[in-house]
């Protein structure tokens, strides 16, 4: 047998080694993969027992109200509920967090500028600040009206084929290339004097869905196109994928889950026959130059918080970092004026965002606190939890893990956490398909999104908006969009009596 969990044993060995390195191995916190200290057999047994799905729904589980362990923050009844630092980072950590927050919220300007530490925006961009996409550190929102500018929702772009280093290194890698004119992402804003790439045009079809007991909800089916292209026609085989900015909480804890514990849930050939497979996203790390487990992004296209942050600086704002050193962001050879525009590169390192500043933003993103649960003992919440488990939702939305024990990362180390995600790729059916592959992910596959904090979406972001493009305006609509591997759970919920559907909504609202 030459394959395990859907990729070669050599790749599995690489991931397992990075998940449980040899004693005494050390590493740099900012580089994370954090070096994990080895676990004993006794610890493995204890972790297996504490993370096993419960069968008792008469009362909350021990520690369930603290979804991020000691890092959990109090639940605030304001739009700032996702903006507190993890509770266990200490005074020095809070000072670093605040510095990162300043960089995350500040508006960047074009170069040259008298504020040299804040210039270099663009030339093409989607937003002037990280916070404009991640509203109050929560989910972004799709435009509420056809004439509203899309800021927190954008289009990924690619065409089939092309040569990539990943093709030879990572089995099942699906070769794609950026559009030769418009690059890998549509930027709908630009600096003065340059044409914008275009705008995303969205048309939404609304259809009713009626449950067997007569209750009806509205399903929203959006379609997307690149309108008013500013640099000529895109490639005829252009593939589009809408992406709304995800919430930011708990990222450092997701990063600290041992890779082996995530891979243990993968079942690419559905060997257990439950209709749920789950495949690992394996990506080439820009920092380390080796294949690593993808954890972040709607298709798990990034392995670490640092790489996710650096990718956003480049693609969303056109800002260079050590991992993406071009000061022209996503500009292509077909956009000559864009490539000729002045950058905000610092003479000292040639970058617009230095490694020090990237480290600060990464620290901030790793340490945004997960709020405590609400109403965990409410009978309706407990009944909803039982439905969530028995309907099979935990086949993808795995409730809990214990993070690795790590030197130099106390806030994320050895915590019992409840993210409700396996961080794996799943076929979600034709209804949610973008028909655009990314890495190992096919055009119907998406990473299971963590559900912690989802009940505070409207409070933080301003309105309910779920799924990869924000189409779903209620929890029930989001569930009813599940197809493919999620179809059995969706059908189970569809046939529930209204009282039980309401209980499921209460449970999700408590997360």
HELIX and SHEET records of a PDB file:
HELIX    1   1 UNK A    9  UNK A   19  1                                  11    
HELIX    2   2 UNK A   29  UNK A   31  5                                   3    
HELIX    3   3 UNK A   41  UNK A   51  1                                  11    
HELIX    4   4 UNK A   69  UNK A   71  5                                   3    
HELIX    5   5 UNK A   90  UNK A  105  1                                  16    
HELIX    6   6 UNK A  116  UNK A  118  5                                   3    
HELIX    7   7 UNK A  130  UNK A  133  1                                   4    
HELIX    8   8 UNK A  135  UNK A  137  5                                   3    
HELIX    9   9 UNK A  165  UNK A  169  1                                   5    
HELIX   10  10 UNK A  251  UNK A  255  1                                   5    
HELIX   11  11 UNK A  259  UNK A  263  1                                   5    
HELIX   12  12 UNK A  305  UNK A  317  1                                  13    
HELIX   13  13 UNK A  336  UNK A  340  1                                   5    
HELIX   14  14 UNK A  355  UNK A  366  1                                  12    
HELIX   15  15 UNK A  379  UNK A  390  1                                  12    
HELIX   16  16 UNK A  393  UNK A  395  5                                   3    
HELIX   17  17 UNK A  410  UNK A  412  5                                   3    
HELIX   18  18 UNK A  430  UNK A  432  5                                   3    
HELIX   19  19 UNK A  454  UNK A  456  5                                   3    
HELIX   20  20 UNK A  457  UNK A  461  1                                   5    
HELIX   21  21 UNK A  475  UNK A  480  1                                   6    
HELIX   22  22 UNK A  484  UNK A  486  5                                   3    
HELIX   23  23 UNK A  487  UNK A  494  1                                   8    
HELIX   24  24 UNK A  498  UNK A  510  1                                  13    
SHEET    1   A 2 UNK A   3  UNK A   4  0                                        
SHEET    2   A 2 UNK A   7  UNK A   8 -1                                        
SHEET    1   B 2 UNK A 124  UNK A 125  0                                        
SHEET    2   B 2 UNK A 189  UNK A 190 -1                                        
SHEET    1   C 3 UNK A 176  UNK A 177  0                                        
SHEET    2   C 3 UNK A 153  UNK A 160 -1                                        
SHEET    3   C 3 UNK A 239  UNK A 244 -1                                        
SHEET    1   D 2 UNK A 199  UNK A 210  0                                        
SHEET    2   D 2 UNK A 216  UNK A 227 -1                                        
SHEET    1   E 2 UNK A 282  UNK A 284  0                                        
SHEET    2   E 2 UNK A 291  UNK A 293 -1                                        
SHEET    1   F 2 UNK A 401  UNK A 402  0                                        
SHEET    2   F 2 UNK A 416  UNK A 417 -1                                        
SHEET    1   G 2 UNK A 425  UNK A 427  0                                        
SHEET    2   G 2 UNK A 445  UNK A 447 -1                                        
END                                                                             
